[in-house]
Amino acid sequence: MNNFYCLNRGLIKYNKVMTGNDEWVEFEVVFDPLEAEMIKDLLESGGIKTIVRSMKVSPYPVNIGRIGEIKILVKSSDLEEAKRVIEKAG
């Protein structure tokens, strides 16, 4: 398993997701939908494609444990550039 630096949690293990020929990795995990959108918009403004995944069900605003997680994924080839984009905006 590989490691990467997560802004809020330091060095963590990341999950891989495959879509077609692309390998996507977990870049950040947040619990606020607005924060997730802001990170997504920032990355996409830097030319980095993103996928936002959440287990939340809209009518039930539950933020307990993993149910409240919102994961932001980037292509593994874009991971280093994504970190630079976020650090530059920091």
Secondary structure, DSSP 8 states (H G I E B T S, - for coil): --EEEETTTEEEE--EEEETTEEEEEEEEES-HHHHHHHHHHHHHTT--EEEEE--BTTB---SGGGG-EEEEEEGGGHHHHHHHHHHH-
